Amino acid sequence: MSDVASLTREEARERAELVSVERYDVAVDLRALFEGEVWAATSTISFTCRTPGASTFVDCVGHVSSVTLNGRELDPATAERGRIPLPDLAADNVLVVSSAQHDTSSGNAILRTVDPNDKLVYIWSTFEPDMARFAWACFDQPDLKAPHGIVVDAPETWTVTSNSAPDSVTDLDGAAGGGRRWTFADTPPLSTYVTVVNAGPFHELRSSRGGYDLGLYSRQSLKQYLERDAEELFDLTDRGLAFFGERFGQPFAQERYDQVFVPNMGGAMENWGSVTWTDSVLYRSTPTYGQRSVRAQILLHEMAHMWFGDLVTMQWWDDLWLNEAFASWASNWAAVNCTDDFTDEWATFLAGGKMAGYRQDMSPATHPIRGEVPDVAQAMANFDAITYTKGASVLKQLMAYVGEDAFVEGLRGYFREHAWGNTVLADLMSSIGDAAGRDLDDWTVAWLDRAGTDTLRLTDGAITATSPDDGAPRPHRLDVGCYAVSETGLTLVDTVSVETAGDTTEVQLPAADLHLLNAADLTFAAVRPDADSVRVLLDRAAELPEAVDRAMAVVTGFQMLYDGELPGPELFSCVLGLLAGERSPSLVEPFLNVALEVAQRWTPNGDIPVQLEHLAVMAAGLADDPEHTTPALRTLAAAATSDEHFRRLDSAAESDNDLAWRVATRRAALGRYDDDAVESLLQRDPDPDAAMRALAVRTAQPDTAAKDEAWVHLFDKRDVPGGPMMGNMIRAFWQPQQDDVLAPYGDRFLDAIPALAGGGMLTVFGLMYGMFPQVADDDFLARATSVAAEPGCDPTVRAALLIGADTLTRMNRARRA
């Protein structure tokens, strides 16, 4: 990848000023992928040039076999670093490039996967940010949008999906290699990165809902899980399309909407009309509420992109937040407003994900939501918790600041004015500001162009705001919940709305035992109530009536732990107190996860067994509630310490393969690996990824050979599927209380990680961020920081190192407390 040029912002600007693309006609031949590795394509690009006689270049990574510009053959050997020079352009041009991509196993744009169960082959593509050039020749930048006509030749047993519905599917009986030709309807004007081709012997389900033709696809070995979940997926899709269409003032602009669940993908991609996402969300055991919530979030997030990202697209990657932050905010907003099951989604977002945004924003890897992106390599580094989580939180703050009605009206105007075009940040902010009657220029600079997290402290009738830099604190629109302690628990006295300005904002608050700062979680800030309120909050958080405020109690405590202001055991006790009475499914799983993390990672090693025993007792009690049985048993499996725990787990695991793997992993971590039990599980589990579950069990052992085996699969073979499967492996690897075995892998990580730079985004992100050592000394931390500071360090690697080192430093401080 190092020999492939990264497009710079200046190059993109110059090319967009020179050329306009009229259309792409792309012919893809997948037939060689049935048994081999080659993706072949011929791309025909019709484009105009504003300065005839000028030169530019087209992007194409792979083997270029022929290039023809306006009927004139160009030398394919001139292709260099993923670019083909285009000299002496005419006013109207037709470029034809034939190319082949042999790298179809690493996840760089294209992945060929062989299902380990039935040996069937599946192909998927994902092109963000600039990976379409790996599949075919194109002007691979977001502001050169054009209709795409896509034709795909594929083996006869395969189904092919693309952005639009197929106009025809014809046999290729007379052609060499046979197969079938899929001709797809022209797309609307799209950026290159949201085009897609997926293929394989998919299991397909379709349903007509709300005037749309909805499709779901999976590999054959997972069809029983797709069929189990299809009604919920169809219903959520129907509700989401209706909600966004009404709220944004225009319906989704084509009848067909497909969702393709593919193997070995670490996330999801918002391809126009054909979302591709990891089939790990087709859960192999009956999904918990939390898993269903995650899946609903992904579904609504990618759907929101159909408007924000696909219909209207940022001009350059410095406005990446226009995509990801918006979709993250919109998915929570939609879940609350258009579903029956996920109406507490803002509480789930706060308890389950927002700390990731705080961790990065409070680390040396912080950056503005809208930052400097001189080239696409830097854009990749910005696909992070600041863009997604902080960005979503800031948009929630903006809606609170201007009011929901004005916010929605501004969005409608934005989509109406800029449909099928490209925008910059000012276009969005002016639309919302006009609808609200407020000048948002200063707000925009404060919130989107500055890095770091403000700290808000409530003392002596005033909120004191401290910025993370030399500038003035941001304006915050927030609520203070005022509660009195009574015999029946906490009673709401009043909710006081505040709009802060400057360093100090006086507030008139009624007398109360608890003043909950940032009630309802309207803003993004490190909050510190007064000392008396902190004590009441930690002791009586379970009595708060609103789920989002109970989550706020935990996040406030975690922020204090993160800054060294609160011992881990105090936060752990607070979370256990919440779990003792918590019955909202939106919070039980996030709270169990927080308790487990605090017990394992933020506790001195000698105290870990005691903390895990307390958590195991709590989890065992929660498991008696049918609504929470599965997440509680999964936590019990991670924390089990006694024979009694294992007897209960073994009984439940007889009919639950996922739980059985978790129990086997815990036993292995405790030095009780059972090869016969693992082999028995492999025989009974139909999951095509069961072999990876077995590898995770072996990995959990306190044994160097087991860790080495996992390392080879993760870093050398890179055959561990992204997403939850990789998460299982990473958790199994970095087991607590295995410090002596794990210590040498810190330096190994630093030795291995530079080779990951520029690889397939979703898998590489999982490795760089997930596999950062959880056990390391000061020498390792110094080396990691030094590597990050090297001038040639890849931006994504740098961010992963800085965040990891900062978090581990804070963990080590808590462990020594």
C-alpha positions in Angstrom: 0.0 0.0 0.0 2.9 2.4 0.6 3.5 2.7 -3.2 0.0 3.9 -3.8 -0.5 7.7 -3.7 -2.9 9.3 -1.3 -5.0 12.0 -3.0 -4.4 15.4 -1.5 -7.0 18.0 -1.0 -5.2 20.4 -3.4 -5.1 17.7 -6.1 -8.8 17.0 -5.6 -9.6 20.7 -5.8 -7.6 21.2 -9.0 -9.1 18.1 -10.6 -12.7 19.1 -9.7 -12.0 22.6 -11.2 -10.8 21.0 -14.4 -13.2 18.1 -15.1 -16.9 17.2 -14.7 -18.0 13.6 -14.9 -21.1 12.9 -17.0 -21.4 9.2 -16.3 -19.5 5.9 -15.5 -20.2 2.7 -17.4 -18.5 -0.1 -15.5 -18.3 -3.7 -16.7 -17.1 -6.1 -14.0 -16.2 -9.8 -14.6 -16.3 -11.9 -11.4 -16.2 -15.3 -13.0 -12.5 -15.8 -12.3 -13.3 -15.4 -8.6 -15.3 -18.6 -8.5 -12.1 -20.6 -8.1 -9.4 -17.9 -8.3 -8.5 -14.4 -7.2 -9.0 -12.0 -10.1 -11.6 -9.2 -10.2 -11.6 -7.8 -13.7 -13.2 -4.6 -14.8 -13.5 -2.2 -17.8 -14.5 1.3 -16.8 -15.8 3.8 -19.4 -15.8 7.4 -18.2 -17.5 10.2 -20.0 -16.3 13.5 -18.8 -15.8 17.1 -19.9 -12.7 19.3 -19.5 -13.0 23.1 -18.9 -9.5 23.7 -20.3 -9.0 21.6 -23.5 -5.4 20.6 -23.9 -4.9 20.3 -20.1 -3.8 17.1 -18.4 -4.9 15.3 -15.3 -5.0 11.7 -14.0 -7.5 9.0 -13.3 -7.2 6.7 -10.3 -6.7 2.9 -10.8 -5.0 0.5 -8.4 -4.3 -2.9 -9.9 -2.9 -4.3 -13.2 -3.9 -1.9 -16.0 -4.0 -3.8 -19.3 -5.3 -1.1 -21.7 -6.1 2.6 -21.7 -7.9 4.4 -24.5 -8.7 8.2 -24.4 -10.9 9.5 -27.1 -10.0 6.6 -29.3 -6.3 7.1 -28.7 -4.4 4.3 -27.0 -2.3 5.3 -24.1 0.6 3.3 -22.7 -0.6 1.2 -19.7 2.9 1.3 -18.4 2.5 5.0 -17.5 0.3 4.0 -14.7 2.2 4.6 -11.5 1.2 4.6 -7.8 -2.4 4.0 -8.6 -2.7 6.8 -11.2 -2.9 6.9 -15.0 -1.8 10.1 -16.6 -4.4 11.6 -19.0 -2.6 14.1 -21.4 -4.1 16.6 -23.9 -7.8 16.4 -22.8 -10.5 17.4 -25.2 -13.6 19.4 -24.2 -15.6 16.2 -24.3 -13.8 13.0 -23.4 -14.4 9.2 -23.3 -11.8 7.2 -21.3 -11.8 3.4 -21.4 -9.6 1.5 -18.9 -9.4 -2.3 -18.5 -7.8 -3.5 -15.2 -7.5 -6.5 -13.0 -7.3 -6.7 -9.2 -5.5 -9.7 -7.8 -5.6 -8.5 -4.1 -9.0 -9.9 -3.2 -8.1 -11.6 0.1 -6.9 -8.7 2.3 -10.0 -6.6 2.5 -8.7 -3.7 0.5 -11.9 -2.7 -1.3 -12.8 -6.3 -2.3 -12.9 -9.5 -0.3 -13.3 -13.0 -1.5 -14.4 -15.4 1.3 -14.8 -19.1 1.2 -17.4 -20.3 3.8 -15.6 -22.9 5.9 -18.8 -25.0 6.3 -20.0 -25.5 2.7 -17.0 -24.1 0.7 -19.3 -21.6 -1.1 -17.6 -18.4 -2.3 -18.8 -14.9 -1.6 -17.5 -11.5 -2.8 -18.2 -8.2 -1.3 -16.9 -4.7 -1.9 -16.6 -1.5 0.2 -15.0 1.6 -1.1 -14.8 4.3 1.6 -12.8 6.5 1.6 -11.0 6.0 -1.7 -11.1 2.3 -2.5 -13.3 2.3 -5.6 -10.0 2.8 -7.5 -9.0 -0.7 -6.4 -12.0 -2.1 -8.3 -12.0 0.0 -11.5 -10.7 3.2 -12.9 -12.5 6.3 -11.6 -12.0 9.9 -10.4 -12.0 8.7 -6.8 -13.0 11.8 -4.8 -16.4 12.7 -3.3 -17.2 15.8 -5.3 -17.0 14.3 -8.7 -20.4 12.6 -8.6 -22.0 10.9 -11.6 -24.6 8.3 -12.6 -23.2 4.8 -12.7 -24.3 2.1 -15.1 -23.0 -1.2 -13.8 -22.9 -4.5 -15.6 -21.6 -7.7 -13.9 -20.7 -11.1 -15.4 -20.8 -13.7 -12.7 -21.0 -17.5 -12.3 -24.5 -18.8 -13.0 -25.1 -19.9 -9.4 -24.4 -16.5 -8.0 -26.7 -13.6 -7.2 -25.3 -10.2 -7.8 -26.4 -7.0 -5.9 -25.5 -3.4 -6.7 -26.9 0.0 -6.0 -30.0 -0.3 -8.1 -32.4 -3.0 -9.2 -31.2 -5.2 -12.1 -32.8 -4.3 -15.4 -32.0 -7.8 -16.8 -30.2 -11.0 -16.0 -29.2 -13.0 -19.1 -27.3 -16.2 -19.7 -23.8 -16.1 -21.2 -24.0 -19.5 -22.8 -22.1 -18.6 -25.8 -19.4 -16.7 -24.0 -16.1 -18.1 -22.7 -16.6 -19.1 -19.1 -20.4 -19.0 -19.3 -22.3 -17.6 -16.4 -24.9 -14.8 -16.3 -24.8 -11.1 -17.0 -26.5 -8.7 -14.6 -27.3 -5.3 -16.0 -28.3 -2.8 -13.4 -30.4 0.4 -13.8 -28.5 3.6 -13.8 -27.9 5.1 -10.4 -28.6 8.7 -9.6 -25.4 10.9 -9.4 -23.2 9.2 -6.8 -19.8 9.7 -5.3 -17.5 6.8 -6.2 -17.2 5.6 -2.6 -20.9 4.6 -2.2 -21.1 2.3 -5.2 -21.0 -1.4 -4.7 -20.9 -4.9 -6.2 -21.6 -8.0 -4.0 -22.0 -11.5 -5.3 -22.3 -15.1 -4.3 -24.9 -17.9 -3.9 -26.9 -15.7 -1.4 -30.0 -16.6 0.4 -32.4 -13.9 -0.5 -35.6 -12.7 1.2 -37.8 -9.8 -0.1 -40.8 -7.9 1.2 -42.9 -5.0 -0.1 -43.4 -2.4 2.7 -44.5 1.2 2.5 -44.1 1.4 -1.2 -40.5 0.0 -1.1 -39.1 -3.3 -2.4 -36.9 -4.5 0.5 -34.3 -7.2 0.2 -32.2 -9.1 2.7 -29.3 -11.4 1.8 -27.0 -13.7 3.6 -24.7 -16.6 2.9 -26.5 -20.0 2.8 -24.9 -21.3 6.0 -26.6 -18.5 8.0 -30.0 -18.5 6.3 -31.8 -19.9 9.4 -30.6 -16.8 11.4 -31.7 -14.4 8.6 -35.1 -16.0 8.5 -35.4 -15.8 12.3 -34.6 -12.1 12.3 -36.2 -11.1 9.0 -39.4 -9.7 10.3 -37.7 -7.4 12.8 -35.2 -6.2 10.1 -38.0 -5.6 7.5 -40.1 -3.8 10.2 -37.2 -1.5 11.3 -36.3 -0.8 7.6 -40.0 0.1 6.9 -40.2 2.4 9.9 -36.9 4.0 9.3 -37.5 4.9 5.6 -40.9 6.3 6.6 -39.5 8.3 9.5 -36.5 9.8 7.7 -38.6 10.5 4.5 -41.1 12.5 6.5 -38.6 14.2 8.8 -36.2 15.2 6.0 -39.0 16.3 3.7 -38.4 13.9 0.9 -38.7 10.1 0.5 -35.8 7.8 -0.3 -35.4 8.2 -4.0 -35.7 4.7 -5.4 -38.0 1.8 -4.8 -35.4 -0.9 -4.1 -33.5 -1.0 -0.8 -31.3 -4.0 -0.1 -29.2 -5.0 2.9 -26.5 -7.6 2.3 -25.0 -9.4 5.3 -21.5 -10.6 4.3 -18.7 -12.6 6.0 -15.5 -11.2 7.4 -16.5 -7.6 7.5 -15.9 -5.5 10.6 -18.7 -3.0 10.2 -21.2 -1.7 7.7 -21.1 0.6 4.6 -23.8 3.0 3.4 -23.8 2.1 -0.3 -26.7 3.8 -2.0 -29.7 1.5 -2.0 -27.6 -1.6 -1.0 -26.1 -1.4 2.5 -23.4 -4.0 3.1 -22.8 -5.1 6.7 -21.2 -7.7 8.8 -23.1 -11.0 9.1 -22.0 -11.2 12.7 -25.2 -9.4 13.5 -27.1 -12.5 12.4 -26.5 -13.7 15.9 -25.9 -17.5 16.3 -27.9 -17.6 19.5 -31.1 -15.8 20.2 -30.1 -12.1 20.3 -30.3 -10.2 23.6 -32.0 -6.8 23.8 -28.5 -5.2 23.6 -27.6 -7.1 20.5 -30.9 -6.2 18.9 -30.3 -2.5 19.9 -26.8 -2.5 18.3 -28.3 -4.0 15.1 -31.1 -1.4 15.0 -28.5 1.3 15.5 -26.4 0.1 12.5 -29.5 -0.3 10.4 -30.7 3.3 11.1 -27.2 4.7 10.9 -26.6 3.4 7.5 -30.1 4.4 6.3 -29.5 8.0 7.5 -26.6 8.1 5.1 -28.9 7.7 2.2 -29.8 11.4 2.8 -26.7 12.6 4.6 -23.7 11.4 2.6 -25.3 9.8 -0.5 -28.0 12.3 -1.5 -25.9 15.3 -0.2 -22.2 14.6 0.1 -19.4 16.5 1.7 -17.0 18.2 -0.8 -13.9 16.9 0.9 -13.0 14.7 3.9 -12.4 17.6 6.3 -16.2 17.6 6.6 -16.4 13.9 7.2 -18.5 14.6 10.3 -21.3 15.7 7.9 -21.6 12.0 7.3 -20.7 10.0 10.3 -21.7 12.3 13.2 -25.0 13.0 11.5 -25.8 9.3 10.9 -24.9 8.4 14.5 -27.1 11.2 15.9 -29.9 10.3 13.5 -29.9 6.6 14.4 -30.5 7.4 18.0 -33.1 10.1 17.2 -35.0 7.7 14.9 -34.9 4.8 17.3 -36.5 6.9 20.1 -39.1 8.3 17.7 -40.1 5.5 15.3 -39.5 2.2 17.1 -41.5 0.4 19.9 -38.5 -1.4 21.5 -35.7 1.2 21.5 -37.2 4.3 22.9 -34.5 4.7 25.6 -31.8 4.6 23.0 -30.2 7.9 24.2 -29.6 6.1 27.5 -28.0 3.2 25.8 -25.8 5.5 23.7 -24.6 7.3 26.8 -24.0 4.2 28.9 -22.7 2.0 26.2 -20.7 4.2 23.8 -20.2 7.9 24.8 -17.3 7.2 27.1 -15.3 6.2 24.0 -15.8 9.7 22.7 -14.7 11.2 26.0 -11.6 8.9 26.2 -10.3 10.0 22.8 -11.3 13.7 23.2 -9.5 13.8 26.5 -6.4 12.1 25.1 -3.4 13.4 23.1 -5.2 12.1 20.0 -7.9 14.6 20.2 -8.8 16.6 17.1 -11.6 18.9 16.1 -14.7 17.3 14.7 -13.9 19.2 11.5 -10.1 19.1 11.2 -7.4 19.6 8.7 -7.4 16.7 6.2 -4.6 17.4 3.7 -4.9 13.9 2.1 -7.1 10.9 2.2 -4.7 9.0 4.5 -5.5 11.5 7.2 -9.2 11.1 6.5 -8.9 7.4 7.4 -7.5 8.4 10.8 -10.6 10.5 11.5 -13.0 7.5 11.3 -13.0 7.5 15.1 -14.9 8.1 18.3 -14.6 11.9 18.0 -16.2 11.8 14.5 -18.9 9.3 15.4 -19.7 9.7 19.1 -18.6 13.2 20.0 -20.0 14.4 16.7 -23.4 12.8 17.4 -23.4 14.3 20.9 -22.6 17.8 19.5 -25.5 17.5 17.0 -27.8 16.6 19.9 -26.5 19.7 21.7 -27.2 21.8 18.6 -30.8 20.5 18.5 -31.2 21.5 22.1 -29.6 24.8 21.4 -31.9 25.9 18.5 -34.9 23.7 19.3 -36.0 20.5 17.5 -38.5 22.2 15.2 -35.9 24.6 13.8 -33.3 21.9 13.6 -35.6 19.7 11.5 -36.7 22.6 9.3 -33.0 23.5 8.7 -32.3 19.9 7.6 -35.2 19.9 5.2 -34.0 23.1 3.6 -30.5 21.6 3.4 -31.6 18.5 1.6 -33.9 20.4 -0.6 -31.3 22.9 -1.8 -28.4 20.5 -2.2 -29.9 17.2 -3.4 -27.4 15.2 -5.5 -24.7 17.8 -4.9 -21.8 18.5 -2.6 -21.6 20.8 0.4 -19.3 22.3 3.0 -20.0 22.8 6.7 -21.2 26.3 6.2 -24.1 25.1 4.0 -25.5 23.0 6.8 -25.0 25.5 9.6 -26.5 28.4 7.6 -29.5 26.3 6.8 -30.1 25.5 10.5 -29.2 29.0 11.6 -31.7 30.5 9.2 -34.5 28.2 10.4 -33.7 29.0 14.0 -33.1 32.7 13.5 -29.7 32.4 15.2 -26.2 33.2 14.0 -24.3 30.0 14.4 -20.9 31.2 13.3 -19.4 31.4 16.7 -21.1 28.2 17.9 -19.6 26.4 14.8 -16.1 27.5 15.6 -16.4 26.7 19.3 -17.9 23.2 18.8 -16.6 22.0 15.5 -13.2 23.7 14.9 -11.8 23.2 18.4 -10.6 20.0 20.0 -11.0 18.7 23.5 -13.7 18.5 26.2 -14.9 21.3 28.4 -15.3 20.6 32.1 -18.4 22.0 33.9 -18.4 22.3 37.7 -21.4 23.2 39.8 -20.4 25.1 43.0 -22.0 27.9 45.0 -24.8 28.7 42.7 -22.8 28.8 39.6 -21.6 26.6 36.7 -17.9 27.1 36.1 -16.7 26.1 32.7 -13.1 25.3 31.8 -12.0 24.8 28.3 -9.2 22.4 27.3 -7.3 25.1 25.5 -6.5 28.8 25.8 -9.9 29.8 24.3 -13.1 30.6 26.1 -15.4 27.7 27.1 -18.0 26.7 24.6 -21.7 27.7 25.1 -23.6 24.8 26.6 -27.3 24.3 26.6 -28.0 21.9 29.5 -30.4 20.9 32.2 -29.9 20.6 35.9 -32.1 18.0 37.6 -32.8 18.9 41.2 -33.8 16.0 43.5 -34.7 15.7 47.2 -34.0 12.6 49.2 -37.2 11.2 50.7 -38.4 8.0 52.3 -39.5 6.7 48.9 -36.2 7.6 47.2 -35.2 10.6 45.1 -38.0 13.0 44.2 -37.7 15.5 41.4 -38.0 19.1 42.7 -37.4 20.9 39.5 -35.5 20.8 36.2 -33.6 24.0 35.5 -32.6 24.8 31.9 -29.3 26.7 31.5 -27.4 28.2 28.7 -23.9 28.9 29.8 -21.8 31.8 28.6 -18.1 32.3 29.4 -16.2 31.0 32.4 -19.0 31.4 35.0 -22.8 31.2 34.7 -24.9 31.9 37.7 -27.9 29.6 38.2 -30.9 29.8 40.4 -31.4 26.3 41.7 -33.9 25.2 44.3 -32.6 23.6 47.5 -32.0 19.9 46.8 -29.9 17.0 48.0 -28.8 16.2 44.4 -28.2 18.7 41.6 -27.7 16.5 38.6 -25.5 18.4 36.1 -26.3 17.7 32.4 -29.6 15.8 33.1 -30.9 14.2 30.0 -27.4 14.3 28.6 -27.9 17.3 26.3 -24.3 18.4 26.0 -20.8 16.9 25.6 -18.7 17.8 28.7 -16.9 16.4 31.6 -19.4 17.2 34.4 -18.7 17.6 38.1 -21.6 18.3 40.4 -20.9 19.7 43.8 -19.3 17.4 46.3 -22.6 16.6 48.2 -24.4 15.9 45.0 -21.6 13.5 43.9 -22.0 11.5 47.1 -25.8 11.3 46.7 -25.4 10.4 43.0 -23.0 7.5 43.6 -25.0 6.2 46.5 -28.6 6.6 45.2 -28.2 6.6 41.4 -30.7 3.7 41.1 -33.5 5.9 42.4 -33.3 8.4 39.5 -36.5 8.0 37.5 -35.1 8.4 34.0 -32.9 5.8 32.3 -30.7 8.5 30.7 -30.0 10.1 34.1 -29.1 6.7 35.6 -26.6 6.4 32.7 -25.4 9.9 33.5 -24.5 8.8 37.0 -22.3 6.0 35.7 -20.6 8.2 33.0 -20.0 11.0 35.5 -18.3 8.4 37.8 -16.3 7.0 35.0 -15.1 10.4 34.0 -13.9 11.0 37.6 -12.2 7.6 37.6 -10.6 8.4 34.3 -9.1 11.6 35.7 -8.0 10.0 38.9 -10.6 11.7 41.1 -12.5 8.6 42.1 -11.3 5.1 43.1 -12.4 2.2 40.9 -14.1 0.4 43.8 -16.4 3.4 44.4 -17.6 3.4 40.8 -17.9 -0.4 40.9 -20.1 -0.2 44.0 -22.3 2.4 42.3 -22.8 0.3 39.2 -23.6 -2.8 41.3 -26.1 -0.7 43.2 -27.7 0.3 40.0 -27.8 -3.3 38.7 -29.5 -4.4 41.9 -32.6 -2.6 40.9 -32.2 -1.9 37.2 -34.8 -3.5 35.0 -34.6 -1.4 31.8 -33.1 -3.6 29.1 -31.5 -0.5 27.6 -29.2 -0.3 30.6 -28.7 -3.7 32.1 -26.2 -4.9 29.5 -24.2 -1.6 29.3 -24.0 -1.5 33.1 -22.9 -5.2 33.2 -20.2 -4.3 30.7 -19.0 -1.3 32.7 -18.8 -3.3 35.9 -16.8 -6.0 34.2 -14.4 -3.4 32.7 -13.9 -1.7 36.0 -13.3 -5.0 37.8 -10.8 -6.3 35.2 -9.0 -3.2 34.0 -9.3 -0.5 36.6 -8.7 -2.5 39.7 -5.4 -3.6 41.4 -4.5 -7.1 40.3 -4.8 -8.5 43.8 -8.4 -7.2 44.1 -9.7 -8.5 40.8 -10.8 -11.9 42.1 -12.9 -10.2 44.9 -14.5 -7.8 42.5 -15.3 -10.5 40.0 -16.9 -12.6 42.8 -19.2 -9.7 43.6 -20.0 -9.2 40.0 -20.7 -12.9 39.6 -23.1 -12.9 42.5 -25.0 -9.9 41.0 -25.1 -11.5 37.5 -26.4 -14.8 38.9 -29.2 -12.9 40.6 -30.1 -11.0 37.5 -30.1 -14.3 35.5 -33.3 -15.2 37.4 -35.1 -12.5 35.6 -36.1 -14.0 32.2 -35.7 -10.6 30.4 -32.1 -10.4 31.5 -31.1 -14.1 31.7 -28.8 -14.2 28.6 -26.7 -11.0 29.2 -26.5 -11.9 32.9 -25.2 -15.4 32.2 -22.7 -14.0 29.7 -21.3 -11.7 32.4 -21.3 -14.6 34.8 -19.3 -16.6 32.3 -16.7 -13.8 32.2 -16.5 -13.5 36.0 -17.1 -17.0 37.2 -14.9 -18.0 40.1 -16.6 -20.9 41.9 -17.8 -24.4 41.2 -21.3 -23.3 41.9 -21.0 -20.7 39.1 -19.8 -23.2 36.6 -22.4 -25.8 37.5 -25.1 -23.2 36.7 -23.4 -22.1 33.6 -22.9 -25.6 32.3 -26.5 -26.4 32.8 -27.6 -23.3 30.8 -24.9 -23.9 28.1 -26.4 -27.2 27.2 -28.8 -25.5 24.9 -26.8 -22.3 24.2 -23.7 -22.7 22.0 -22.6 -19.1 22.4 -22.7 -19.4 26.2 -20.8 -22.7 26.0 -18.0 -21.0 24.2 -17.8 -18.3 26.7 -17.7 -20.7 29.6 -14.9 -22.7 27.9 -13.0 -19.4 27.4 -13.3 -18.6 31.1 -12.1 -22.0 32.1 -9.1 -21.7 29.8 -8.2 -18.3 31.2 -8.2 -19.9 34.7 -5.8 -22.6 33.5 -8.5 -25.3 33.0 -8.4 -25.7 29.2 -10.3 -28.8 28.2 -9.5 -30.0 24.6 -12.2 -32.6 24.6 -14.9 -30.1 25.6 -13.7 -27.7 22.8 -13.8 -30.5 20.2 -17.3 -31.5 21.4 -18.4 -27.9 20.9 -17.0 -27.8 17.4 -19.0 -30.9 16.5 -22.3 -29.6 17.8 -22.1 -25.9 16.7 -23.3 -25.3 13.1 -21.8 -21.7 13.1 -19.4 -21.5 10.1 -17.1 -19.4 12.3 -17.0 -22.0 15.2 -13.4 -22.7 14.5 -12.6 -19.1 15.5 -14.5 -19.6 18.7 -12.3 -22.6 19.4 -9.2 -20.5 18.6 -10.4 -17.9 21.1 -10.7 -20.5 23.8 -7.1 -21.7 23.3 -6.0 -18.1 23.2 -7.4 -17.4 26.7 -4.9 -19.8 28.3 -2.1 -18.3 30.4 0.4 -19.8 28.0 2.9 -18.3 25.5 2.3 -21.0 22.8 -1.4 -20.2 22.9 -0.8 -16.5 22.6 1.6 -17.0 19.7 -0.9 -19.1 17.8 -3.5 -16.3 18.1 -0.9 -13.7 17.1 -0.2 -15.6 13.9 -3.9 -15.6 13.0 -4.4 -12.0 13.9 -1.3 -10.3 12.5 0.2 -12.7 9.9 -2.6 -14.7 8.4 -5.2 -12.0 9.2 -7.9 -14.6 8.9 -9.9 -13.6 12.0 -13.2 -12.1 10.9 -13.7 -8.5 11.8 -16.3 -7.2 14.2 -17.5 -9.3 17.2 -15.4 -12.3 16.2 -12.2 -10.3 16.4 -13.5 -8.7 19.6 -13.8 -12.2 21.1 -10.2 -13.0 20.1 -8.9 -9.7 21.5 -10.6 -10.2 24.8 -9.4 -13.8 25.0 -5.8 -12.6 24.3 -5.6 -9.8 26.8 -6.8 -11.7 29.8 -6.5 -9.9 33.2 -4.0 -11.5 35.7 -1.8 -12.9 32.9 0.7 -10.1 33.1 3.8 -12.2 33.1 2.8 -14.1 29.9 1.4 -10.9 28.2 4.2 -8.4 28.9 6.4 -9.3 25.9 3.6 -8.7 23.4 3.7 -5.0 23.9 6.9 -4.6 21.9 5.7 -7.2 19.5 2.7 -5.1 18.9 4.8 -2.0 18.1 7.0 -4.1 15.8 3.9 -5.4 13.9 1.6 -2.4 13.7 3.4 -0.2 11.1 2.7 -3.0 8.5 -1.0 -2.5 9.0 -1.0 1.1 7.8 -3.1 1.6 4.7 -4.7 -1.8 4.8 -8.4 -2.7 4.7 -10.0 -0.1 7.0 -12.5 -2.1 9.0 -10.2 -5.1 9.8 -7.1 -2.9 10.4 -9.0 -0.6 12.7 -10.0 -3.6 14.8 -6.4 -4.7 15.2 -4.8 -1.3 15.8 -7.3 -0.1 18.3 -8.4 -3.4 19.8 -5.0 -5.1 20.2 -3.3 -2.2 21.9 -1.7 -3.9 24.9 -3.7 -3.9 28.1 -0.5 -4.8 30.1 2.7 -2.8 29.7 5.3 -0.9 31.7 6.6 2.7 31.4 9.3 1.7 28.8 6.6 0.4 26.5 4.5 3.6 26.9 7.5 5.7 26.2 8.3 3.7 23.0 4.7 3.8 21.8 4.6 7.6 22.3 7.9 7.9 20.5 6.7 5.8 17.5 3.6 8.0 17.3 5.8 11.1 17.2 7.9 9.9 14.2 7.4 12.2 11.2 6.4 9.4 8.8 4.0 7.7 11.1 0.7 6.8 9.4 -2.1 9.1 10.9 -4.3 6.2 11.8 -1.4 4.4 13.5 -0.5 7.6 15.4 -4.1 8.0 16.7 -4.3 4.4 17.8 -1.0 4.7 19.7 -1.8 7.9 21.4 -5.2 6.8 22.5 -4.0 3.5 23.7 -1.0 4.9 25.6 -3.1 7.5 27.3 -5.8 5.1 28.4 -3.3 2.5 29.6 -1.5 5.2 31.6 -4.7 6.1 33.3 -5.5 2.4 33.9 -2.1 1.8 35.5 -2.7 4.8 37.8 -6.0 3.3 38.9 -4.4 -0.2 39.4 -1.8 1.3 41.7 -4.3 3.2 43.8 
